[in-house]
């Protein structure tokens, strides 16, 4: 019986599914190639295979997370949802999922789900100190589905923005242009499953 290598044991400890049934999985193939390279002393090659495996895993994670963003409502169209997560960018901005929705009249709404966003400390401070918002006529306290936040609208414009704090790590934001009011933002925010978002991104 082949002895488990230190690299293989470490990957098992990470909970990666290294079963025979997954042999055709590109992630498993890269991991097995990394193990072979490691045993042959090709350490840089092992790193390259592991980085490829990590990229594949991150792509699968992102694909699942993007399902948290709703399909366009009636009368709207949407771009593909996008994710920015992993690597150096995530150390600075955290995980950021977004999707843009638009209508033929030129109006649009962009939904963003952000984990570990640098916006969180500022949002927490603003919500804990209402006087900060009182000093800005464009900002007003706001709440939806039990989550606190703020709505921003500059007088004379058709731009609106709603920002919500979900749990201790998540920011949900809806930004719209060419809108008569914040109704379209609320319609899209109400399509979100906040419990699923917090379970997926908040742990």
SESE-508661 format. One record per residue (C-alpha): residue number from 1; residue in three letters; chain; x, y, z. Coordinates in pm, whole numbers, plus 50000, padded with zeros to 5 digits. Last residue first. Layout:
<atoms>
<k NUM&r ala&c A&u X&v Y&w Z>
...
</atoms>
This chain:
<atoms>
<k 203&r unk&c A&u 48119&v 53253&w 50829>
<k 202&r unk&c A&u 47943&v 53558&w 50685>
<k 201&r unk&c A&u 47962&v 53482&w 50316>
<k 200&r unk&c A&u 47753&v 53170&w 50257>
<k 199&r unk&c A&u 47546&v 53169&w 50575>
<k 198&r unk&c A&u 47496&v 53545&w 50567>
<k 197&r unk&c A&u 47388&v 53536&w 50204>
<k 196&r unk&c A&u 47155&v 53240&w 50266>
<k 195&r unk&c A&u 46987&v 53425&w 50554>
<k 194&r unk&c A&u 46962&v 53743&w 50345>
<k 193&r unk&c A&u 46779&v 53567&w 50062>
<k 192&r unk&c A&u 46771&v 53854&w 49814>
<k 191&r unk&c A&u 46465&v 53933&w 49605>
<k 190&r unk&c A&u 46364&v 54209&w 49847>
<k 189&r unk&c A&u 46686&v 54393&w 49760>
<k 188&r unk&c A&u 46577&v 54397&w 49396>
<k 187&r unk&c A&u 46240&v 54557&w 49463>
<k 186&r unk&c A&u 46398&v 54795&w 49713>
<k 185&r unk&c A&u 46638&v 54927&w 49453>
<k 184&r unk&c A&u 46351&v 54967&w 49205>
<k 183&r unk&c A&u 46153&v 55166&w 49461>
<k 182&r unk&c A&u 46431&v 55415&w 49539>
<k 181&r unk&c A&u 46265&v 55691&w 49337>
<k 180&r unk&c A&u 46233&v 55821&w 48980>
<k 179&r unk&c A&u 46540&v 55625&w 48872>
<k 178&r unk&c A&u 46802&v 55712&w 48609>
<k 177&r unk&c A&u 47080&v 55561&w 48818>
<k 176&r unk&c A&u 47069&v 55292&w 49083>
<k 175&r unk&c A&u 47296&v 55149&w 49351>
<k 174&r unk&c A&u 47199&v 54859&w 49576>
<k 173&r unk&c A&u 47441&v 54757&w 49852>
<k 172&r unk&c A&u 47473&v 54464&w 50087>
<k 171&r unk&c A&u 47759&v 54486&w 50336>
<k 170&r unk&c A&u 47868&v 54181&w 50532>
<k 169&r unk&c A&u 48099&v 54121&w 50826>
<k 168&r unk&c A&u 47910&v 54177&w 51152>
<k 167&r unk&c A&u 47564&v 54062&w 51049>
<k 166&r unk&c A&u 47414&v 54225&w 50743>
<k 165&r unk&c A&u 47478&v 54600&w 50719>
<k 164&r unk&c A&u 47266&v 54762&w 50449>
<k 163&r unk&c A&u 47350&v 55028&w 50189>
<k 162&r unk&c A&u 47087&v 55184&w 49965>
<k 161&r unk&c A&u 47192&v 55416&w 49682>
<k 160&r unk&c A&u 46986&v 55643&w 49461>
<k 159&r unk&c A&u 47065&v 55848&w 49150>
<k 158&r unk&c A&u 46792&v 56042&w 48970>
<k 157&r unk&c A&u 46944&v 56377&w 49066>
<k 156&r unk&c A&u 46800&v 56708&w 49183>
<k 155&r unk&c A&u 46857&v 56636&w 49549>
<k 154&r unk&c A&u 47133&v 56384&w 49614>
<k 153&r unk&c A&u 47002&v 56051&w 49733>
<k 152&r unk&c A&u 47158&v 55818&w 49988>
<k 151&r unk&c A&u 46978&v 55548&w 50184>
<k 150&r unk&c A&u 47121&v 55407&w 50503>
<k 149&r unk&c A&u 47156&v 55081&w 50688>
<k 148&r unk&c A&u 46995&v 54851&w 50936>
<k 147&r unk&c A&u 46888&v 54495&w 50867>
<k 146&r unk&c A&u 46555&v 54360&w 50994>
<k 145&r unk&c A&u 46423&v 54283&w 50647>
<k 144&r unk&c A&u 46496&v 54641&w 50539>
<k 143&r unk&c A&u 46610&v 54943&w 50738>
<k 142&r unk&c A&u 46710&v 55298&w 50647>
<k 141&r unk&c A&u 46867&v 55599&w 50812>
<k 140&r unk&c A&u 46891&v 55902&w 50581>
<k 139&r unk&c A&u 47180&v 56050&w 50385>
<k 138&r unk&c A&u 47173&v 56334&w 50129>
<k 137&r unk&c A&u 47103&v 56598&w 50394>
<k 136&r unk&c A&u 47439&v 56522&w 50561>
<k 135&r unk&c A&u 47471&v 56650&w 50918>
<k 134&r unk&c A&u 47190&v 56424&w 51032>
<k 133&r unk&c A&u 47390&v 56130&w 50902>
<k 132&r unk&c A&u 47677&v 56189&w 51144>
<k 131&r unk&c A&u 47426&v 56266&w 51421>
<k 130&r unk&c A&u 47303&v 55907&w 51391>
<k 129&r unk&c A&u 47623&v 55780&w 51560>
<k 128&r unk&c A&u 47601&v 55401&w 51586>
<k 127&r unk&c A&u 47477&v 55374&w 51228>
<k 126&r unk&c A&u 47754&v 55599&w 51096>
<k 125&r unk&c A&u 48023&v 55413&w 51291>
<k 124&r unk&c A&u 47906&v 55074&w 51167>
<k 123&r unk&c A&u 47897&v 55202&w 50809>
<k 122&r unk&c A&u 48248&v 55341&w 50834>
<k 121&r unk&c A&u 48381&v 55019&w 50990>
<k 120&r unk&c A&u 48203&v 54808&w 50721>
<k 119&r unk&c A&u 48313&v 55005&w 50413>
<k 118&r unk&c A&u 48654&v 54832&w 50416>
<k 117&r unk&c A&u 48457&v 54525&w 50303>
<k 116&r unk&c A&u 48499&v 54200&w 50494>
<k 115&r unk&c A&u 48225&v 54041&w 50281>
<k 114&r unk&c A&u 48057&v 54242&w 50006>
<k 113&r unk&c A&u 47736&v 54170&w 49819>
<k 112&r unk&c A&u 47667&v 54421&w 49541>
<k 111&r unk&c A&u 47346&v 54485&w 49345>
<k 110&r unk&c A&u 47363&v 54728&w 49053>
<k 109&r unk&c A&u 47047&v 54895&w 48927>
<k 108&r unk&c A&u 46999&v 55060&w 48589>
<k 107&r unk&c A&u 46790&v 55321&w 48411>
<k 106&r unk&c A&u 46846&v 55380&w 48040>
<k 105&r unk&c A&u 46482&v 55358&w 47930>
<k 104&r unk&c A&u 46553&v 55013&w 47784>
<k 103&r unk&c A&u 46600&v 54871&w 48132>
<k 102&r unk&c A&u 46907&v 54758&w 48328>
<k 101&r unk&c A&u 47034&v 54513&w 48590>
<k 100&r unk&c A&u 47398&v 54496&w 48696>
<k 99&r unk&c A&u 47534&v 54213&w 48910>
<k 98&r unk&c A&u 47788&v 54212&w 49191>
<k 97&r unk&c A&u 47986&v 53985&w 49420>
<k 96&r unk&c A&u 48278&v 54121&w 49624>
<k 95&r unk&c A&u 48484&v 53906&w 49861>
<k 94&r unk&c A&u 48730&v 54102&w 50072>
<k 93&r unk&c A&u 48868&v 54438&w 49958>
<k 92&r unk&c A&u 49232&v 54439&w 50060>
<k 91&r unk&c A&u 49311&v 54078&w 50150>
<k 90&r unk&c A&u 49060&v 53968&w 49884>
<k 89&r unk&c A&u 49261&v 54147&w 49617>
<k 88&r unk&c A&u 49580&v 53960&w 49713>
<k 87&r unk&c A&u 49433&v 53625&w 49619>
<k 86&r unk&c A&u 49068&v 53529&w 49649>
<k 85&r unk&c A&u 48754&v 53708&w 49555>
<k 84&r unk&c A&u 48611&v 53933&w 49285>
<k 83&r unk&c A&u 48287&v 53786&w 49158>
<k 82&r unk&c A&u 48073&v 53874&w 48859>
<k 81&r unk&c A&u 47706&v 53828&w 48772>
<k 80&r unk&c A&u 47635&v 53828&w 48399>
<k 79&r unk&c A&u 47462&v 54142&w 48278>
<k 78&r unk&c A&u 47091&v 54182&w 48338>
<k 77&r unk&c A&u 46767&v 54269&w 48162>
<k 76&r unk&c A&u 46458&v 54430&w 48313>
<k 75&r unk&c A&u 46090&v 54442&w 48221>
<k 74&r unk&c A&u 46001&v 54168&w 48468>
<k 73&r unk&c A&u 46271&v 54130&w 48732>
<k 72&r unk&c A&u 46623&v 54025&w 48646>
<k 71&r unk&c A&u 46755&v 53704&w 48809>
<k 70&r unk&c A&u 46868&v 53728&w 49168>
<k 69&r unk&c A&u 47223&v 53736&w 49313>
<k 68&r unk&c A&u 47292&v 53450&w 49555>
<k 67&r unk&c A&u 47366&v 53226&w 49255>
<k 66&r unk&c A&u 47693&v 53417&w 49226>
<k 65&r unk&c A&u 47814&v 53239&w 49540>
<k 64&r unk&c A&u 47804&v 52899&w 49375>
<k 63&r unk&c A&u 48005&v 53013&w 49072>
<k 62&r unk&c A&u 48252&v 53189&w 49303>
<k 61&r unk&c A&u 48316&v 52869&w 49499>
<k 60&r unk&c A&u 48371&v 52670&w 49179>
<k 59&r unk&c A&u 48613&v 52934&w 49048>
<k 58&r unk&c A&u 48796&v 52938&w 49382>
<k 57&r unk&c A&u 48836&v 52561&w 49362>
<k 56&r unk&c A&u 48981&v 52581&w 49009>
<k 55&r unk&c A&u 49221&v 52859&w 49114>
<k 54&r unk&c A&u 49330&v 52649&w 49413>
<k 53&r unk&c A&u 49403&v 52352&w 49186>
<k 52&r unk&c A&u 49609&v 52572&w 48952>
<k 51&r unk&c A&u 49802&v 52707&w 49250>
<k 50&r unk&c A&u 49864&v 52349&w 49364>
<k 49&r unk&c A&u 49997&v 52253&w 49021>
<k 48&r unk&c A&u 50233&v 52550&w 49018>
<k 47&r unk&c A&u 50353&v 52480&w 49370>
<k 46&r unk&c A&u 50434&v 52121&w 49278>
<k 45&r unk&c A&u 50630&v 52244&w 48975>
<k 44&r unk&c A&u 50829&v 52473&w 49200>
<k 43&r unk&c A&u 50902&v 52179&w 49429>
<k 42&r unk&c A&u 51023&v 51941&w 49163>
<k 41&r unk&c A&u 51173&v 51696&w 49415>
<k 40&r unk&c A&u 51024&v 51390&w 49248>
<k 39&r unk&c A&u 50791&v 51338&w 49547>
<k 38&r unk&c A&u 50673&v 51699&w 49513>
<k 37&r unk&c A&u 50614&v 51665&w 49140>
<k 36&r unk&c A&u 50407&v 51353&w 49196>
<k 35&r unk&c A&u 50207&v 51521&w 49472>
<k 34&r unk&c A&u 50149&v 51829&w 49257>
<k 33&r unk&c A&u 50027&v 51609&w 48970>
<k 32&r unk&c A&u 49785&v 51443&w 49213>
<k 31&r unk&c A&u 49661&v 51784&w 49325>
<k 30&r unk&c A&u 49623&v 51900&w 48965>
<k 29&r unk&c A&u 49427&v 51588&w 48873>
<k 28&r unk&c A&u 49209&v 51625&w 49181>
<k 27&r unk&c A&u 49117&v 51982&w 49083>
<k 26&r unk&c A&u 49057&v 51877&w 48723>
<k 25&r unk&c A&u 48803&v 51615&w 48842>
<k 24&r unk&c A&u 48849&v 51291&w 48652>
<k 23&r unk&c A&u 48969&v 51109&w 48964>
<k 22&r unk&c A&u 48667&v 51221&w 49167>
<k 21&r unk&c A&u 48543&v 50866&w 49225>
<k 20&r unk&c A&u 48887&v 50778&w 49356>
<k 19&r unk&c A&u 48842&v 51017&w 49646>
<k 18&r unk&c A&u 49053&v 51327&w 49719>
<k 17&r unk&c A&u 48765&v 51553&w 49824>
<k 16&r unk&c A&u 48957&v 51846&w 49980>
<k 15&r unk&c A&u 48905&v 51870&w 50356>
<k 14&r unk&c A&u 49211&v 52078&w 50431>
<k 13&r unk&c A&u 49352&v 51786&w 50631>
<k 12&r unk&c A&u 49342&v 51576&w 50314>
<k 11&r unk&c A&u 49560&v 51836&w 50147>
<k 10&r unk&c A&u 49812&v 51812&w 50430>
<k 9&r unk&c A&u 49813&v 51432&w 50411>
<k 8&r unk&c A&u 49883&v 51448&w 50036>
<k 7&r unk&c A&u 50173&v 51688&w 50094>
<k 6&r unk&c A&u 50317&v 51474&w 50378>
<k 5&r unk&c A&u 50299&v 51167&w 50151>
<k 4&r unk&c A&u 50058&v 50884&w 50223>
<k 3&r unk&c A&u 50237&v 50551&w 50197>
<k 2&r unk&c A&u 50136&v 50340&w 49903>
<k 1&r unk&c A&u 50000&v 50000&w 50000>
</atoms>
